[in-house]
Amino acid sequence: MRSNTRRQFLIGCTTAVAASGVLSGANEAGASVDGKKETGGLQSEPPEAATGWSTMRGDCGRTAAVGTVDGFDEGYEFDALETDWRTDAEALPVVVDGTAYLSDEGTVQALNAADGTLEWRSEDVATDGQPTAAYGNVYVSGDDTVAALDAATGDVRWQTAVASADGAAIESPTVAFGIVYAFAGGSLTAVDCETGTVEWVRESISVSDGDPWTTQTAASRALESCVVAADDCIFSIAEEGTIACLNPLTGECELAIETDYYYLYDLVATENKVFVRTESEVVAAYDSSTGERDEIWHGGIRRVAVREDVLLFATRYKLIAVDLETGDERWSIGKYSHAIGDPVIAHDTVLVSVGLQGGQYENSLVAFDIESGVEQWSYSRSESANVGERCAVADRTIYIDDDGLTAIRASPDDREDGTEGNERTRNCGSEAESEVTGRKDDTGFEYRQRRNQRSRPYRRSERV
C-alpha cells in the first residue's frame, strides 16, 4: 500500500467508472489473487529481471541502466572487447539468464547468448515490438492480444485478447508484480502472468479540477501511453499533462501528478522518483510519494537514462550527465556536428551511439566514464554501415542492431576478473590488424581507446 503522504496529497483521484473507464476483475486492497499476490512487500522487479536486460529500455522502470553484474566496473579493460558473433536478425534483444529473445519479422526467436545459435523460433503468435522476459516466460504483444511463451521451449502458454480504445497496436508489455501490463490506444489491461486471466482494465482516472481555494469539480483524464513500474506502483501518462500512479494489483488511482505541461512522453521510474519528458523537450523529476516536482532540466532533451545518483540525457547534438544529489552537470560531450543516440548506463560506464553526421565520433558506439566523462572505448562502423541508435547490455556483453544483431564482449582469456566465459562460435571472424590507436577486424569494425577529459559547466534550472 502507498504511504499516508501519498494519500493525503491525492485530491479527488478516485476510481473511474462506467463510461469514463472500465475496472473489471479488481480485488480489494490486500486480497490475494490465486493465493500468490499481496499488496504488502511487493517487488518492482521479478527475480529474472534483477539482472540482465529484460525489457524495452532495460527494466520495468525503463531506466536504460544495468548494475555491476551486467555492466562495466571502473578500470575495466575495454581493449579486450571485440565482435563475438553476428546474426541476420535486425532487432535488439532482451537478454535474461544466458538467452537473448527478440522479435523479427513477426516471429519470436531465442538465441544462445554465448554464441548466437538459435534455440527456438515461434510463429504461433503475431508480434510487434520487443518482447519482455520474466517469470520464466517471454511476453509479446500483437495487434489485439498479449501472449506468454515458455522461455525454455517457445511453447505458447496462454494468449489473451486485450482491449483497445481505438484498435491501436499494443505497446511492448511491462511486467512486474506478477502482472503483464498491456497498453493499447488509451486502454490499460492487467493480465495475470501465470494464467493469462484479465485482472482489471482501466481507460481513465478521475481528478479534481479547479483552483484549490474555489469549488472543485470532478474531471476525467484518459490514459494515453506508457507504463512503467517501481516503488510498489505503476505509472502511466494521462491526458492534459497528468501522470497517474496506480495500484498494481487493483488499478486504483493512488496519486495524480499534475505537471503543468500538456503533452508528456518517455516516463522513467526509479525507487523514489518518476521522470518524464515533455512536449517542450524538458525533463522533470517528481517525488513518487508526494507528487511534488523536485527538479527540471531544459535543453532540447530527446531521451534519458537514470540510475540512483545520475541522470543522463541526450539532446540532438550533446550528451549531458547530471548529478542528482546536487542537480549540477558532471560533464558533457558533443557539439553541433554530433548526432546523439539513446544513452545506456552500464554500471560505471555510459554507452551512446553517434550517427553518420557525428563529427569526431562519426558512426560509432562510444563508452564514457560515468563520473568524469572520459572516453573509454569506441566502436566504429564503415561509412556504408549503421551502428544503430541504441544498444542493450547484459552480462558485460553489448548488443547492437546494425543491419543485423551484433554481440560485443571480451574473450574469456581477456576478462580482468579471471572468470571463465562460455565457449562461443564466432560468426564474423577475429583476424585483426593492431595499431597504437586502435584495431580493425575483417567486418569493417574499428576499435579504439581514448583518454580525453571533457567537462563543462552546466547551468541547471532553478530548483522548484
C-alpha positions in Angstrom: 0.0 0.0 0.0 1.1 3.6 -0.6 2.1 5.8 2.3 -0.2 8.2 4.1 1.7 11.1 2.4 0.6 9.9 -1.0 -3.0 9.5 0.1 -3.1 13.0 1.7 -1.6 14.6 -1.4 -4.1 12.9 -3.6 -7.2 15.1 -4.1 -10.2 13.6 -5.7 -8.3 10.8 -7.6 -11.0 8.1 -7.5 -11.9 5.0 -9.3 -13.1 5.7 -12.8 -16.5 4.2 -13.5 -18.7 3.1 -16.4 -18.2 5.4 -19.4 -15.0 7.1 -18.1 -13.2 3.8 -17.6 -13.8 0.1 -17.0 -12.4 -1.6 -14.0 -13.1 -5.3 -14.1 -11.8 -8.2 -12.0 -10.3 -5.9 -9.4 -9.6 -7.2 -6.0 -9.8 -5.3 -2.7 -6.5 -4.0 -1.4 -4.7 -6.6 0.5 -6.6 -9.5 -1.2 -4.7 -12.3 -2.9 -5.1 -13.4 -6.5 -4.7 -17.2 -6.8 -3.0 -17.1 -3.4 0.1 -15.5 -4.7 -0.2 -11.7 -4.8 -0.5 -9.4 -1.9 -0.2 -5.6 -1.6 2.4 -5.8 1.2 6.0 -6.5 0.2 5.6 -6.0 -3.5 8.7 -6.3 -5.6 9.1 -4.0 -8.6 11.2 -6.5 -10.4 10.6 -10.2 -10.8 13.6 -12.4 -9.9 14.5 -12.9 -13.6 14.7 -9.1 -14.1 17.0 -8.4 -11.2 19.9 -8.8 -13.6 20.1 -8.7 -17.4 18.2 -6.5 -19.9 14.7 -7.9 -19.5 12.5 -5.5 -21.3 12.5 -2.4 -23.6 14.8 0.2 -22.1 16.3 -2.4 -19.7 13.9 -2.9 -16.8 10.3 -2.3 -15.8 11.2 1.3 -14.9 12.6 1.9 -18.3 15.7 3.4 -16.8 18.1 2.1 -19.5 20.5 1.1 -16.8 22.1 -2.1 -15.6 24.2 -2.7 -12.4 27.5 -4.2 -11.6 26.7 -7.8 -12.6 25.9 -6.8 -16.2 27.8 -3.5 -16.6 31.4 -2.4 -16.6 33.3 -1.5 -13.4 35.7 1.4 -13.1 39.1 0.3 -14.5 37.5 -2.3 -16.9 39.9 -3.2 -19.7 37.9 -2.1 -22.7 40.5 -3.0 -25.2 39.5 -6.7 -24.5 36.1 -6.1 -26.1 35.7 -7.5 -29.6 33.0 -8.6 -32.0 32.0 -12.0 -30.9 29.1 -13.1 -33.1 26.6 -11.7 -35.6 23.2 -12.8 -36.9 20.9 -11.5 -39.7 18.1 -10.7 -37.3 17.5 -7.0 -37.4 16.2 -6.3 -33.9 17.6 -5.6 -30.4 17.1 -8.5 -28.0 16.1 -8.7 -24.3 18.6 -10.8 -22.5 18.0 -12.9 -19.4 19.8 -15.9 -17.9 22.0 -16.6 -20.9 19.4 -16.3 -23.6 18.6 -13.4 -26.0 15.0 -13.1 -27.0 13.9 -10.9 -30.0 11.0 -10.3 -32.3 11.9 -10.2 -36.0 9.5 -10.2 -39.0 6.6 -11.3 -36.8 8.4 -14.3 -35.2 9.8 -14.7 -31.7 13.3 -16.1 -31.5 15.5 -17.3 -28.7 19.3 -17.2 -29.2 22.0 -18.7 -27.1 23.7 -15.6 -25.8 27.1 -17.4 -25.7 27.3 -18.0 -29.5 24.2 -16.6 -31.2 22.9 -20.0 -32.2 19.1 -20.4 -32.5 17.5 -22.2 -29.5 13.9 -21.9 -30.7 11.7 -19.9 -33.1 7.9 -19.4 -32.7 5.5 -18.3 -35.4 2.5 -19.2 -33.3 1.7 -15.7 -32.2 1.8 -12.5 -34.2 4.0 -9.9 -32.5 5.2 -6.4 -32.8 8.0 -4.6 -30.9 10.4 -6.0 -28.3 9.4 -8.9 -26.0 9.7 -8.9 -22.2 11.3 -11.8 -20.4 10.3 -12.5 -16.8 9.0 -15.3 -14.5 10.3 -18.0 -16.9 8.2 -16.7 -19.8 8.6 -14.4 -22.8 5.7 -11.9 -23.1 4.9 -10.5 -26.5 2.2 -8.3 -27.9 0.4 -8.2 -31.3 -2.4 -6.3 -32.9 -5.1 -7.2 -30.3 -3.5 -9.8 -28.0 -0.8 -10.4 -25.5 0.8 -13.8 -25.1 3.2 -15.7 -22.9 5.7 -18.2 -24.4 7.7 -20.6 -22.3 11.2 -19.2 -22.2 12.9 -22.6 -22.5 10.9 -24.1 -25.3 8.9 -21.3 -27.1 5.6 -23.1 -26.5 2.6 -20.8 -26.1 1.4 -20.9 -22.5 -1.5 -18.5 -23.0 -2.8 -15.8 -25.3 -5.3 -13.2 -24.2 -7.3 -10.6 -26.1 -6.5 -7.0 -24.9 -8.9 -4.1 -25.1 -8.0 -1.2 -27.3 -10.0 2.1 -27.3 -9.1 2.8 -30.9 -8.0 -0.6 -32.3 -4.4 0.6 -31.9 -1.3 -1.7 -31.7 -0.3 -2.8 -28.2 2.9 -1.3 -26.7 5.7 -3.6 -25.7 4.4 -5.1 -22.4 5.6 -4.0 -19.0 5.9 -6.9 -16.5 6.1 -6.5 -12.7 4.2 -7.6 -9.5 3.3 -10.9 -11.3 1.2 -9.0 -13.9 1.6 -8.1 -17.6 0.6 -4.5 -18.2 -0.5 -4.1 -21.8 -1.4 -0.6 -23.1 -3.2 -0.1 -26.4 -5.0 3.0 -27.7 -5.9 4.5 -24.3 -6.8 1.2 -22.6 -4.6 -0.4 -20.0 -5.1 -4.1 -19.3 -3.6 -6.0 -16.4 -3.1 -9.7 -17.2 -2.0 -12.4 -14.7 1.5 -13.6 -15.7 0.8 -17.2 -14.8 -2.7 -17.8 -16.1 -3.4 -15.1 -18.7 -6.5 -14.0 -16.8 -7.5 -10.4 -17.1 -7.3 -8.8 -13.7 -8.5 -5.3 -14.5 -8.9 -2.8 -17.3 -8.7 0.9 -17.0 -9.1 3.7 -19.5 -9.1 6.8 -17.4 -8.7 8.3 -13.9 -10.8 11.0 -12.1 -9.2 14.1 -10.7 -10.4 17.2 -9.0 -10.4 20.2 -11.3 -10.3 23.9 -10.4 -8.4 26.2 -8.0 -7.8 24.7 -4.5 -9.5 27.8 -2.9 -12.6 27.5 -5.0 -15.2 24.8 -5.6 -13.7 21.9 -7.4 -15.4 19.6 -9.9 -14.5 16.0 -10.8 -12.8 15.6 -14.2 -11.9 12.5 -16.2 -8.4 12.1 -17.6 -8.0 9.4 -20.3 -4.8 7.3 -20.1 -2.6 7.9 -23.1 0.6 5.9 -23.2 3.5 4.3 -21.4 3.5 2.0 -18.4 6.5 1.8 -16.0 6.8 0.2 -12.6 8.8 1.0 -9.5 8.3 1.7 -5.8 5.2 -0.6 -5.3 3.4 1.3 -8.0 2.8 1.5 -11.8 2.8 4.8 -13.6 1.1 5.9 -16.8 0.7 9.1 -18.8 -2.8 10.5 -18.8 -4.1 13.4 -20.9 -3.6 17.1 -20.1 -0.1 16.5 -18.7 -1.0 14.1 -15.9 1.0 11.2 -14.5 -1.3 8.6 -13.0 0.1 6.4 -10.2 -2.0 3.2 -10.0 -2.1 0.4 -7.5 -0.5 -2.5 -9.4 -3.0 -5.2 -8.2 -6.3 -3.3 -8.5 -5.7 -0.4 -10.9 -7.0 2.0 -8.3 -5.5 5.5 -8.8 -3.5 6.4 -5.8 -1.9 9.7 -7.0 -2.4 12.1 -9.9 0.6 14.3 -10.6 -0.2 17.5 -12.4 2.9 18.5 -14.4 1.9 21.9 -15.8 2.7 20.5 -19.3 0.1 19.4 -21.8 1.9 16.6 -23.6 4.2 14.1 -21.9 6.5 11.4 -23.2 9.0 8.8 -22.1 8.2 8.0 -18.4 11.1 6.6 -16.3 10.6 5.4 -12.8 13.1 4.8 -10.0 12.6 3.9 -6.4 11.7 7.4 -5.3 11.2 9.5 -8.4 9.4 9.5 -11.7 11.0 11.3 -14.6 9.1 12.5 -17.7 10.0 14.3 -20.9 7.6 17.0 -22.1 6.5 18.5 -25.4 8.9 21.3 -24.9 11.7 18.8 -24.6 12.5 19.4 -21.0 12.8 16.6 -18.4 11.1 17.0 -15.0 11.5 14.8 -11.9 8.7 14.3 -9.4 8.7 12.6 -6.0 6.7 9.4 -6.5 5.2 9.6 -3.0 4.0 13.2 -2.8 3.9 14.2 -6.5 6.0 17.3 -5.8 8.4 18.4 -8.5 12.0 18.0 -7.5 13.9 19.3 -10.5 13.6 20.3 -14.1 16.2 20.4 -16.9 16.0 22.2 -20.2 17.9 21.8 -23.5 16.0 20.0 -26.3 16.1 16.6 -24.5 15.2 13.6 -26.6 16.0 10.5 -24.4 17.1 9.8 -20.8 18.8 7.1 -18.8 18.8 7.1 -15.0 20.5 5.4 -12.1 20.1 6.4 -8.4 22.7 9.2 -8.4 23.0 10.3 -12.0 20.7 11.4 -14.9 22.0 11.1 -18.5 20.1 12.9 -21.2 20.7 13.2 -24.9 19.9 16.2 -27.0 20.2 16.2 -30.7 23.8 17.1 -30.5 25.0 16.5 -26.9 25.1 14.0 -24.1 25.0 15.5 -20.6 25.4 13.8 -17.2 23.7 15.5 -14.2 24.5 14.7 -10.6 21.1 14.0 -9.0 22.4 14.9 -5.5 23.3 18.5 -6.4 21.4 19.0 -9.7 24.7 20.2 -11.4 26.3 18.9 -14.5 29.1 16.4 -14.1 30.2 16.5 -17.7 29.0 16.8 -21.3 30.2 15.7 -24.8 29.3 16.7 -28.2 28.8 19.8 -30.4 26.6 21.0 -33.2 28.0 18.4 -35.7 27.1 15.4 -33.5 24.0 13.3 -33.8 23.5 11.5 -30.4 21.5 8.3 -29.9 19.9 6.8 -26.9 22.2 6.6 -23.8 22.6 3.4 -21.8 24.1 3.2 -18.3 26.2 0.0 -17.8 27.2 0.4 -14.1 30.2 2.8 -14.2 30.1 3.3 -17.9 27.8 5.2 -20.3 27.3 3.9 -23.8 25.9 6.1 -26.6 25.7 5.8 -30.3 26.7 8.7 -32.6 25.2 8.9 -36.1 26.6 9.3 -39.6 26.9 13.0 -39.2 28.7 12.5 -35.8 31.8 14.7 -36.3 34.6 13.3 -34.2 32.7 10.1 -33.4 31.0 9.6 -36.7 29.0 6.3 -36.9 30.4 4.9 -33.6 29.3 3.4 -30.3 31.3 5.2 -27.6 31.8 4.4 -23.9 32.4 7.2 -21.4 33.2 7.0 -17.7 30.1 7.9 -15.8 31.9 10.0 -13.2 34.3 12.0 -15.4 33.1 11.7 -19.0 36.5 10.4 -20.1 36.2 8.4 -23.2 37.0 4.7 -22.5 36.3 3.0 -25.8 34.9 3.5 -29.3 33.5 1.0 -31.8 33.2 2.3 -35.3 31.5 1.1 -38.4 32.5 1.6 -42.1 30.9 4.5 -43.9 28.3 2.3 -45.6 27.0 0.6 -42.4 24.9 1.7 -39.4 26.0 1.3 -35.8 22.4 1.6 -34.6 20.7 4.3 -32.5 20.7 2.3 -29.2 22.1 -0.8 -27.6 21.3 -3.4 -24.9 23.7 -4.6 -22.2 23.7 -7.9 -20.3 26.5 -9.9 -18.6 29.1 -7.5 -19.8 28.0 -8.0 -23.4 26.9 -5.2 -25.7 24.2 -5.9 -28.3 23.7 -3.5 -31.2 21.3 -3.6 -34.1 23.4 -2.6 -37.0 21.7 -4.1 -40.0 21.9 -7.4 -38.1 22.4 -8.3 -34.4 26.0 -8.0 -33.2 27.3 -9.1 -29.8 30.5 -7.5 -28.4 32.3 -8.9 -25.4 35.7 -9.8 -24.0 37.0 -13.2 -24.7 37.3 -15.5 -21.6 41.1 -15.1 -21.5 40.9 -11.3 -21.5 38.5 -10.9 -18.6 40.2 -8.9 -15.9 38.3 -10.7 -13.1 39.7 -14.1 -14.1 36.3 -15.7 -14.6 35.7 -18.1 -17.4 33.1 -17.3 -20.1 31.1 -19.6 -22.2 32.6 -21.1 -25.4 31.2 -19.5 -28.4 31.3 -19.7 -32.2 32.5 -16.5 -33.9 30.3 -15.9 -37.0 32.2 -12.9 -38.2 35.9 -13.7 -37.8 38.5 -12.4 -35.5 41.6 -11.7 -37.6 42.7 -8.2 -36.8 45.4 -5.7 -37.5 46.7 -3.9 -34.5 47.8 -0.3 -34.2 48.7 2.0 -31.4 45.4 4.0 -31.8 43.1 1.0 -32.5 42.4 -2.2 -34.4 40.1 -3.3 -37.1 38.6 -6.7 -37.7 37.6 -8.1 -41.1 34.0 -6.9 -40.8 34.9 -3.3 -41.0 34.6 -2.5 -37.3 37.3 -0.4 -35.8 38.0 -0.2 -32.1 40.0 2.5 -30.2 40.6 3.8 -26.7 40.9 7.4 -25.7 41.6 9.3 -22.6 40.2 12.8 -23.3 38.7 14.7 -20.4 35.5 16.6 -21.4 33.9 18.6 -18.6 32.0 21.8 -19.0 29.9 23.9 -16.6 26.2 23.4 -16.9 23.6 25.7 -15.6 20.6 23.7 -14.3 17.1 25.2 -14.0 16.2 26.7 -10.7 15.2 24.1 -8.1 11.4 24.1 -7.6 
